[in-house]
Amino acid sequence: MIINNKKLEMKSCRDGFGKALLELGKKDKKVVVVSADLAESTRCLDFSKEYPSRFFEVGVAEQNMAGVGAGLALEGLTPFICSFAVFSPGRNWEQIRVSICYNKANVKIVSSHAGLNVGEDGATHQALEDIALMRVLPNMTVIAPCDFEETQKAVMAAAKIEGPVYIRFGREKTPIISGNSKFQIGKANILRQGKNVTIIACGPMVYEALAAADELAKQKISAEVINCHTIKPIDKATIIKSAKKTKKVITIEEHQVNGGLGSAVAEVLSQKCPVPMKIIGMLDKFGESGTAKQLLDKYELNASKIIKVIKMNARNH
């Protein structure tokens, strides 16, 4: 994949998580891992081999995993509980709500295989509602890193703060685009300055936003691109400042349009800076089986859709 005529390296966010977990394990003996029978897929298998006494396999029991994580946290440890996003928080939301969030337990919930890019596994394994489920919970921080490098930074940052954190990412390899940008929980990164429209994205859609901005620039449309990796707490100041400048906002996410990043941005702008806004995401639908690319193209979660929406909006105004 290419941006600004540069070929980008491809790595998966889950590999970034695995690497960060090993580094954390070395630095902090309080870091422990709880897995629900998916250690290899979620990339915590290497941690289990390196630190077997700090790794707990609970089997196919996500609700129990959340309870075990809460107990470990309340005893002063820093547990990372790991599964697929459809299972955690998909199956254990009530335990996360009561055992973790209500107690402000210092549990880091890390979920892979989020979004359509699970591909051939089909609709039952494509978590498209998890951001909505998690951002509604009191005391919960919600992060959707955009690439391998940012996932490492997000994991390291999550370990440093006290309280529940949810980190979600996909399965597939995606372009590394964050570069040397600093990562701070609750602080969005402006990856490209612009003046005609603001594109706000999270996760792998940040690449699509940048690719769209490249193409729009050829058509004399200057797009500002914001990587809003933290959905909660959301960076109100950066979003409002950009919206005041460009007067138009587009959001895109690999998630339902209801309750996700777009909804979070709309909540900010409707109260602080009302401007024309469009939300790109899954339109109240489940996914289906197919390759990641086929699905993202079918449901128009790509740069082409961003460009189409911006140009249509320009014509209507």
MIZAKOL-232218 format. One record per residue (C-alpha): residue number from 1; residue in three letters; x, y, z. Coordinates in steps of 0.2 Angstrom, whole numbers. Layout:
<pts>
<pt nr="NUM" rest="ala" east="X" north="Y" up="Z"/>
...
</pts>
This chain:
<pts>
<pt nr="1" rest="met" east="0" north="0" up="0"/>
<pt nr="2" rest="ile" east="6" north="17" up="-4"/>
<pt nr="3" rest="ile" east="4" north="35" up="3"/>
<pt nr="4" rest="asn" east="13" north="50" up="-4"/>
<pt nr="5" rest="asn" east="21" north="38" up="-17"/>
<pt nr="6" rest="lys" east="29" north="28" up="-3"/>
<pt nr="7" rest="lys" east="27" north="10" up="-1"/>
<pt nr="8" rest="leu" east="22" north="6" up="17"/>
<pt nr="9" rest="glu" east="27" north="-9" up="28"/>
<pt nr="10" rest="met" east="13" north="-21" up="33"/>
<pt nr="11" rest="lys" east="12" north="-28" up="50"/>
<pt nr="12" rest="ser" east="-3" north="-33" up="61"/>
<pt nr="13" rest="cys" east="-9" north="-24" up="77"/>
<pt nr="14" rest="arg" east="-10" north="-41" up="86"/>
<pt nr="15" rest="asp" east="9" north="-44" up="83"/>
<pt nr="16" rest="gly" east="12" north="-26" up="90"/>
<pt nr="17" rest="phe" east="2" north="-31" up="106"/>
<pt nr="18" rest="gly" east="12" north="-47" up="108"/>
<pt nr="19" rest="lys" east="28" north="-38" up="107"/>
<pt nr="20" rest="ala" east="23" north="-24" up="119"/>
<pt nr="21" rest="leu" east="17" north="-38" up="131"/>
<pt nr="22" rest="leu" east="34" north="-46" up="132"/>
<pt nr="23" rest="glu" east="42" north="-29" up="135"/>
<pt nr="24" rest="leu" east="30" north="-25" up="149"/>
<pt nr="25" rest="gly" east="32" north="-42" up="157"/>
<pt nr="26" rest="lys" east="51" north="-39" up="158"/>
<pt nr="27" rest="lys" east="49" north="-22" up="165"/>
<pt nr="28" rest="asp" east="35" north="-25" up="177"/>
<pt nr="29" rest="lys" east="32" north="-41" up="187"/>
<pt nr="30" rest="lys" east="15" north="-35" up="192"/>
<pt nr="31" rest="val" east="9" north="-38" up="174"/>
<pt nr="32" rest="val" east="0" north="-54" up="171"/>
<pt nr="33" rest="val" east="-11" north="-61" up="157"/>
<pt nr="34" rest="val" east="-27" north="-71" up="157"/>
<pt nr="35" rest="ser" east="-32" north="-80" up="141"/>
<pt nr="36" rest="ala" east="-48" north="-88" up="135"/>
<pt nr="37" rest="asp" east="-41" north="-102" up="124"/>
<pt nr="38" rest="leu" east="-34" north="-90" up="111"/>
<pt nr="39" rest="ala" east="-16" north="-87" up="116"/>
<pt nr="40" rest="glu" east="-9" north="-90" up="99"/>
<pt nr="41" rest="ser" east="-22" north="-79" up="90"/>
<pt nr="42" rest="thr" east="-21" north="-65" up="101"/>
<pt nr="43" rest="arg" east="-2" north="-66" up="102"/>
<pt nr="44" rest="cys" east="0" north="-68" up="121"/>
<pt nr="45" rest="leu" east="7" north="-85" up="118"/>
<pt nr="46" rest="asp" east="25" north="-79" up="119"/>
<pt nr="47" rest="phe" east="21" north="-71" up="136"/>
<pt nr="48" rest="ser" east="15" north="-88" up="142"/>
<pt nr="49" rest="lys" east="31" north="-96" up="137"/>
<pt nr="50" rest="glu" east="42" north="-82" up="144"/>
<pt nr="51" rest="tyr" east="33" north="-80" up="160"/>
<pt nr="52" rest="pro" east="22" north="-96" up="164"/>
<pt nr="53" rest="ser" east="19" north="-92" up="182"/>
<pt nr="54" rest="arg" east="11" north="-75" up="177"/>
<pt nr="55" rest="phe" east="0" north="-83" up="163"/>
<pt nr="56" rest="phe" east="-17" north="-90" up="167"/>
<pt nr="57" rest="glu" east="-27" north="-100" up="154"/>
<pt nr="58" rest="val" east="-46" north="-101" up="159"/>
<pt nr="59" rest="gly" east="-52" north="-110" up="143"/>
<pt nr="60" rest="val" east="-67" north="-105" up="133"/>
<pt nr="61" rest="ala" east="-74" north="-95" up="148"/>
<pt nr="62" rest="glu" east="-74" north="-77" up="144"/>
<pt nr="63" rest="gln" east="-86" north="-72" up="159"/>
<pt nr="64" rest="asn" east="-74" north="-81" up="171"/>
<pt nr="65" rest="met" east="-59" north="-73" up="163"/>
<pt nr="66" rest="ala" east="-66" north="-55" up="167"/>
<pt nr="67" rest="gly" east="-70" north="-61" up="185"/>
<pt nr="68" rest="val" east="-52" north="-68" up="187"/>
<pt nr="69" rest="gly" east="-45" north="-52" up="179"/>
<pt nr="70" rest="ala" east="-55" north="-41" up="192"/>
<pt nr="71" rest="gly" east="-49" north="-52" up="206"/>
<pt nr="72" rest="leu" east="-30" north="-51" up="201"/>
<pt nr="73" rest="ala" east="-32" north="-32" up="199"/>
<pt nr="74" rest="leu" east="-40" north="-30" up="216"/>
<pt nr="75" rest="glu" east="-25" north="-39" up="223"/>
<pt nr="76" rest="gly" east="-13" north="-26" up="216"/>
<pt nr="77" rest="leu" east="-8" north="-34" up="199"/>
<pt nr="78" rest="thr" east="-10" north="-27" up="182"/>
<pt nr="79" rest="pro" east="-20" north="-41" up="172"/>
<pt nr="80" rest="phe" east="-22" north="-41" up="153"/>
<pt nr="81" rest="ile" east="-37" north="-51" up="148"/>
<pt nr="82" rest="cys" east="-36" north="-57" up="130"/>
<pt nr="83" rest="ser" east="-49" north="-64" up="118"/>
<pt nr="84" rest="phe" east="-58" north="-60" up="102"/>
<pt nr="85" rest="ala" east="-69" north="-44" up="102"/>
<pt nr="86" rest="val" east="-85" north="-54" up="99"/>
<pt nr="87" rest="phe" east="-82" north="-64" up="115"/>
<pt nr="88" rest="ser" east="-74" north="-50" up="125"/>
<pt nr="89" rest="pro" east="-84" north="-39" up="127"/>
<pt nr="90" rest="gly" east="-97" north="-49" up="117"/>
<pt nr="91" rest="arg" east="-100" north="-62" up="130"/>
<pt nr="92" rest="asn" east="-94" north="-55" up="146"/>
<pt nr="93" rest="trp" east="-101" north="-37" up="146"/>
<pt nr="94" rest="glu" east="-110" north="-39" up="162"/>
<pt nr="95" rest="gln" east="-95" north="-46" up="171"/>
<pt nr="96" rest="ile" east="-84" north="-31" up="164"/>
<pt nr="97" rest="arg" east="-98" north="-19" up="169"/>
<pt nr="98" rest="val" east="-100" north="-25" up="187"/>
<pt nr="99" rest="ser" east="-83" north="-34" up="192"/>
<pt nr="100" rest="ile" east="-72" north="-22" up="182"/>
<pt nr="101" rest="cys" east="-79" north="-5" up="179"/>
<pt nr="102" rest="tyr" east="-90" north="-4" up="195"/>
<pt nr="103" rest="asn" east="-75" north="-8" up="205"/>
<pt nr="104" rest="lys" east="-63" north="3" up="195"/>
<pt nr="105" rest="ala" east="-52" north="-13" up="194"/>
<pt nr="106" rest="asn" east="-36" north="-10" up="185"/>
<pt nr="107" rest="val" east="-39" north="-23" up="171"/>
<pt nr="108" rest="lys" east="-34" north="-20" up="153"/>
<pt nr="109" rest="ile" east="-46" north="-29" up="141"/>
<pt nr="110" rest="val" east="-37" north="-32" up="124"/>
<pt nr="111" rest="ser" east="-47" north="-39" up="110"/>
<pt nr="112" rest="ser" east="-41" north="-44" up="93"/>
<pt nr="113" rest="his" east="-51" north="-49" up="77"/>
<pt nr="114" rest="ala" east="-62" north="-34" up="78"/>
<pt nr="115" rest="gly" east="-71" north="-27" up="63"/>
<pt nr="116" rest="leu" east="-74" north="-35" up="46"/>
<pt nr="117" rest="asn" east="-56" north="-40" up="43"/>
<pt nr="118" rest="val" east="-59" north="-56" up="51"/>
<pt nr="119" rest="gly" east="-65" north="-60" up="34"/>
<pt nr="120" rest="glu" east="-70" north="-78" up="30"/>
<pt nr="121" rest="asp" east="-74" north="-82" up="49"/>
<pt nr="122" rest="gly" east="-91" north="-73" up="45"/>
<pt nr="123" rest="ala" east="-103" north="-62" up="54"/>
<pt nr="124" rest="thr" east="-103" north="-71" up="70"/>
<pt nr="125" rest="his" east="-85" north="-67" up="72"/>
<pt nr="126" rest="gln" east="-85" north="-49" up="66"/>
<pt nr="127" rest="ala" east="-86" north="-38" up="81"/>
<pt nr="128" rest="leu" east="-94" north="-22" up="74"/>
<pt nr="129" rest="glu" east="-103" north="-16" up="90"/>
<pt nr="130" rest="asp" east="-89" north="-17" up="103"/>
<pt nr="131" rest="ile" east="-84" north="2" up="104"/>
<pt nr="132" rest="ala" east="-102" north="6" up="108"/>
<pt nr="133" rest="leu" east="-103" north="-7" up="121"/>
<pt nr="134" rest="met" east="-87" north="-1" up="130"/>
<pt nr="135" rest="arg" east="-88" north="17" up="129"/>
<pt nr="136" rest="val" east="-105" north="18" up="137"/>
<pt nr="137" rest="leu" east="-97" north="10" up="153"/>
<pt nr="138" rest="pro" east="-92" north="22" up="167"/>
<pt nr="139" rest="asn" east="-73" north="22" up="171"/>
<pt nr="140" rest="met" east="-69" north="14" up="155"/>
<pt nr="141" rest="thr" east="-55" north="20" up="143"/>
<pt nr="142" rest="val" east="-58" north="15" up="124"/>
<pt nr="143" rest="ile" east="-43" north="14" up="112"/>
<pt nr="144" rest="ala" east="-43" north="8" up="94"/>
<pt nr="145" rest="pro" east="-24" north="10" up="88"/>
<pt nr="146" rest="cys" east="-21" north="12" up="69"/>
<pt nr="147" rest="asp" east="-6" north="1" up="66"/>
<pt nr="148" rest="phe" east="7" north="-11" up="73"/>
<pt nr="149" rest="glu" east="18" north="3" up="81"/>
<pt nr="150" rest="glu" east="3" north="13" up="88"/>
<pt nr="151" rest="thr" east="-3" north="-4" up="96"/>
<pt nr="152" rest="gln" east="13" north="-6" up="106"/>
<pt nr="153" rest="lys" east="12" north="12" up="112"/>
<pt nr="154" rest="ala" east="-6" north="10" up="117"/>
<pt nr="155" rest="val" east="-2" north="-6" up="127"/>
<pt nr="156" rest="met" east="12" north="3" up="136"/>
<pt nr="157" rest="ala" east="2" north="18" up="140"/>
<pt nr="158" rest="ala" east="-13" north="8" up="146"/>
<pt nr="159" rest="ala" east="-2" north="-1" up="158"/>
<pt nr="160" rest="lys" east="3" north="15" up="166"/>
<pt nr="161" rest="ile" east="-14" north="22" up="170"/>
<pt nr="162" rest="glu" east="-25" north="16" up="184"/>
<pt nr="163" rest="gly" east="-42" north="9" up="179"/>
<pt nr="164" rest="pro" east="-51" north="-1" up="166"/>
<pt nr="165" rest="val" east="-45" north="0" up="148"/>
<pt nr="166" rest="tyr" east="-51" north="-8" up="132"/>
<pt nr="167" rest="ile" east="-40" north="-9" up="117"/>
<pt nr="168" rest="arg" east="-47" north="-16" up="100"/>
<pt nr="169" rest="phe" east="-39" north="-21" up="84"/>
<pt nr="170" rest="gly" east="-41" north="-32" up="69"/>
<pt nr="171" rest="arg" east="-32" north="-48" up="63"/>
<pt nr="172" rest="glu" east="-25" north="-43" up="46"/>
<pt nr="173" rest="lys" east="-9" north="-35" up="43"/>
<pt nr="174" rest="thr" east="-11" north="-16" up="39"/>
<pt nr="175" rest="pro" east="0" north="-2" up="34"/>
<pt nr="176" rest="ile" east="12" north="6" up="47"/>
<pt nr="177" rest="ile" east="7" north="24" up="46"/>
<pt nr="178" rest="ser" east="9" north="32" up="63"/>
<pt nr="179" rest="gly" east="28" north="34" up="61"/>
<pt nr="180" rest="asn" east="36" north="43" up="76"/>
<pt nr="181" rest="ser" east="20" north="52" up="81"/>
<pt nr="182" rest="lys" east="18" north="53" up="100"/>
<pt nr="183" rest="phe" east="4" north="43" up="108"/>
<pt nr="184" rest="gln" east="-5" north="50" up="123"/>
<pt nr="185" rest="ile" east="-22" north="43" up="129"/>
<pt nr="186" rest="gly" east="-35" north="55" up="126"/>
<pt nr="187" rest="lys" east="-25" north="65" up="113"/>
<pt nr="188" rest="ala" east="-29" north="63" up="95"/>
<pt nr="189" rest="asn" east="-15" north="65" up="82"/>
<pt nr="190" rest="ile" east="-17" north="77" up="67"/>
<pt nr="191" rest="leu" east="-8" north="67" up="53"/>
<pt nr="192" rest="arg" east="-11" north="79" up="39"/>
<pt nr="193" rest="gln" east="-16" north="97" up="40"/>
<pt nr="194" rest="gly" east="-30" north="103" up="29"/>
<pt nr="195" rest="lys" east="-42" north="117" up="27"/>
<pt nr="196" rest="asn" east="-58" north="111" up="17"/>
<pt nr="197" rest="val" east="-64" north="96" up="26"/>
<pt nr="198" rest="thr" east="-59" north="86" up="42"/>
<pt nr="199" rest="ile" east="-58" north="67" up="41"/>
<pt nr="200" rest="ile" east="-58" north="58" up="58"/>
<pt nr="201" rest="ala" east="-54" north="40" up="59"/>
<pt nr="202" rest="cys" east="-48" north="26" up="70"/>
<pt nr="203" rest="gly" east="-40" north="9" up="68"/>
<pt nr="204" rest="pro" east="-36" north="3" up="50"/>
<pt nr="205" rest="met" east="-48" north="16" up="43"/>
<pt nr="206" rest="val" east="-34" north="29" up="47"/>
<pt nr="207" rest="tyr" east="-24" north="23" up="32"/>
<pt nr="208" rest="glu" east="-40" north="25" up="21"/>
<pt nr="209" rest="ala" east="-42" north="42" up="27"/>
<pt nr="210" rest="leu" east="-24" north="47" up="22"/>
<pt nr="211" rest="ala" east="-26" north="38" up="5"/>
<pt nr="212" rest="ala" east="-42" north="48" up="2"/>
<pt nr="213" rest="ala" east="-33" north="64" up="7"/>
<pt nr="214" rest="asp" east="-19" north="60" up="-5"/>
<pt nr="215" rest="glu" east="-32" north="58" up="-20"/>
<pt nr="216" rest="leu" east="-42" north="74" up="-14"/>
<pt nr="217" rest="ala" east="-26" north="84" up="-15"/>
<pt nr="218" rest="lys" east="-25" north="80" up="-33"/>
<pt nr="219" rest="gln" east="-42" north="88" up="-35"/>
<pt nr="220" rest="lys" east="-38" north="103" up="-26"/>
<pt nr="221" rest="ile" east="-47" north="98" up="-10"/>
<pt nr="222" rest="ser" east="-37" north="100" up="6"/>
<pt nr="223" rest="ala" east="-42" north="87" up="19"/>
<pt nr="224" rest="glu" east="-36" north="87" up="37"/>
<pt nr="225" rest="val" east="-34" north="69" up="44"/>
<pt nr="226" rest="ile" east="-36" north="66" up="62"/>
<pt nr="227" rest="asn" east="-31" north="49" up="70"/>
<pt nr="228" rest="cys" east="-43" north="48" up="85"/>
<pt nr="229" rest="his" east="-36" north="33" up="92"/>
<pt nr="230" rest="thr" east="-44" north="36" up="109"/>
<pt nr="231" rest="ile" east="-63" north="36" up="108"/>
<pt nr="232" rest="lys" east="-65" north="38" up="126"/>
<pt nr="233" rest="pro" east="-60" north="50" up="133"/>
<pt nr="234" rest="ile" east="-61" north="59" up="116"/>
<pt nr="235" rest="asp" east="-50" north="74" up="112"/>
<pt nr="236" rest="lys" east="-64" north="87" up="111"/>
<pt nr="237" rest="ala" east="-52" north="102" up="109"/>
<pt nr="238" rest="thr" east="-43" north="95" up="94"/>
<pt nr="239" rest="ile" east="-60" north="90" up="85"/>
<pt nr="240" rest="ile" east="-68" north="107" up="89"/>
<pt nr="241" rest="lys" east="-53" north="117" up="83"/>
<pt nr="242" rest="ser" east="-52" north="107" up="67"/>
<pt nr="243" rest="ala" east="-71" north="108" up="64"/>
<pt nr="244" rest="lys" east="-70" north="127" up="66"/>
<pt nr="245" rest="lys" east="-57" north="128" up="53"/>
<pt nr="246" rest="thr" east="-64" north="117" up="40"/>
<pt nr="247" rest="lys" east="-82" north="118" up="43"/>
<pt nr="248" rest="lys" east="-85" north="100" up="37"/>
<pt nr="249" rest="val" east="-82" north="84" up="46"/>
<pt nr="250" rest="ile" east="-82" north="66" up="40"/>
<pt nr="251" rest="thr" east="-79" north="51" up="51"/>
<pt nr="252" rest="ile" east="-75" north="33" up="46"/>
<pt nr="253" rest="glu" east="-73" north="17" up="57"/>
<pt nr="254" rest="glu" east="-74" north="-2" up="55"/>
<pt nr="255" rest="his" east="-89" north="-2" up="67"/>
<pt nr="256" rest="gln" east="-108" north="1" up="66"/>
<pt nr="257" rest="val" east="-112" north="19" up="63"/>
<pt nr="258" rest="asn" east="-122" north="18" up="79"/>
<pt nr="259" rest="gly" east="-113" north="21" up="95"/>
<pt nr="260" rest="gly" east="-95" north="21" up="89"/>
<pt nr="261" rest="leu" east="-82" north="35" up="84"/>
<pt nr="262" rest="gly" east="-94" north="44" up="73"/>
<pt nr="263" rest="ser" east="-107" north="45" up="87"/>
<pt nr="264" rest="ala" east="-94" north="51" up="99"/>
<pt nr="265" rest="val" east="-88" north="65" up="88"/>
<pt nr="266" rest="ala" east="-106" north="70" up="84"/>
<pt nr="267" rest="glu" east="-109" north="71" up="103"/>
<pt nr="268" rest="val" east="-95" north="84" up="104"/>
<pt nr="269" rest="leu" east="-99" north="94" up="89"/>
<pt nr="270" rest="ser" east="-118" north="95" up="91"/>
<pt nr="271" rest="gln" east="-115" north="104" up="108"/>
<pt nr="272" rest="lys" east="-99" north="114" up="105"/>
<pt nr="273" rest="cys" east="-97" north="117" up="86"/>
<pt nr="274" rest="pro" east="-112" north="111" up="75"/>
<pt nr="275" rest="val" east="-105" north="109" up="57"/>
<pt nr="276" rest="pro" east="-111" north="98" up="42"/>
<pt nr="277" rest="met" east="-105" north="80" up="47"/>
<pt nr="278" rest="lys" east="-106" north="63" up="39"/>
<pt nr="279" rest="ile" east="-103" north="46" up="47"/>
<pt nr="280" rest="ile" east="-95" north="32" up="37"/>
<pt nr="281" rest="gly" east="-97" north="14" up="45"/>
<pt nr="282" rest="met" east="-108" north="-1" up="44"/>
<pt nr="283" rest="leu" east="-125" north="4" up="41"/>
<pt nr="284" rest="asp" east="-135" north="-6" up="54"/>
<pt nr="285" rest="lys" east="-130" north="-22" up="46"/>
<pt nr="286" rest="phe" east="-120" north="-38" up="50"/>
<pt nr="287" rest="gly" east="-106" north="-43" up="39"/>
<pt nr="288" rest="glu" east="-103" north="-60" up="30"/>
<pt nr="289" rest="ser" east="-90" north="-71" up="24"/>
<pt nr="290" rest="gly" east="-77" north="-66" up="12"/>
<pt nr="291" rest="thr" east="-59" north="-59" up="11"/>
<pt nr="292" rest="ala" east="-55" north="-44" up="21"/>
<pt nr="293" rest="lys" east="-53" north="-33" up="5"/>
<pt nr="294" rest="gln" east="-69" north="-40" up="-2"/>
<pt nr="295" rest="leu" east="-79" north="-35" up="13"/>
<pt nr="296" rest="leu" east="-72" north="-18" up="16"/>
<pt nr="297" rest="asp" east="-75" north="-14" up="-3"/>
<pt nr="298" rest="lys" east="-93" north="-21" up="-2"/>
<pt nr="299" rest="tyr" east="-97" north="-11" up="13"/>
<pt nr="300" rest="glu" east="-88" north="4" up="7"/>
<pt nr="301" rest="leu" east="-76" north="6" up="21"/>
<pt nr="302" rest="asn" east="-62" north="13" up="11"/>
<pt nr="303" rest="ala" east="-54" north="29" up="3"/>
<pt nr="304" rest="ser" east="-66" north="28" up="-12"/>
<pt nr="305" rest="lys" east="-81" north="30" up="0"/>
<pt nr="306" rest="ile" east="-73" north="45" up="9"/>
<pt nr="307" rest="ile" east="-70" north="54" up="-8"/>
<pt nr="308" rest="lys" east="-87" north="50" up="-14"/>
<pt nr="309" rest="val" east="-95" north="57" up="2"/>
<pt nr="310" rest="ile" east="-84" north="73" up="2"/>
<pt nr="311" rest="lys" east="-87" north="77" up="-17"/>
<pt nr="312" rest="met" east="-106" north="74" up="-15"/>
<pt nr="313" rest="asn" east="-107" north="85" up="0"/>
<pt nr="314" rest="ala" east="-97" north="99" up="-9"/>
<pt nr="315" rest="arg" east="-110" north="98" up="-24"/>
<pt nr="316" rest="asn" east="-125" north="99" up="-11"/>
<pt nr="317" rest="his" east="-117" north="115" up="-4"/>
</pts>
